[in-house]
């Protein structure tokens, strides 16, 4: 591998809890990389559509894991890492997916025992985090005398973000209910979220 091919600078991002329950991606290192656009799309989540992908070739960086992300120096293009290939000594080949992280605010609650052992719901501080939204489906339903549109999305979060089914997540000011949790991926969580709007 010719060092002259490593012409693109990218930043390695790490998720940081900047305040209690407030998470942000923050740069921890800058790398030189060879960047190649891929014609095929890659699987971001098995529950939604495929995403555009990029291949980055970098010098080996042992501390890099799929918990990290990459950022283009323009500050606008964010990449989720999907694979790190270490087959070539001294070289890592990264498969990265082009995504658009958005700020999410999750309302959390806890049930405690109140007077006479009756359950009481207590509001907890909200958790603020970057998530990636991908579309699953949209359905329109007609119920006399009105109709509504139901949209189901997949919300992908860093693994440290744990939410419960039934909780609300606000995305660009709109509430979505968490209806299904997919947590088998060791590096990220996936939540199916449901939003409804009247037509």
Order of alpha helices (4+ residues) and beta strands (2+ residues): beta-beta-beta-beta-beta-beta-beta-beta-beta-beta-beta-beta
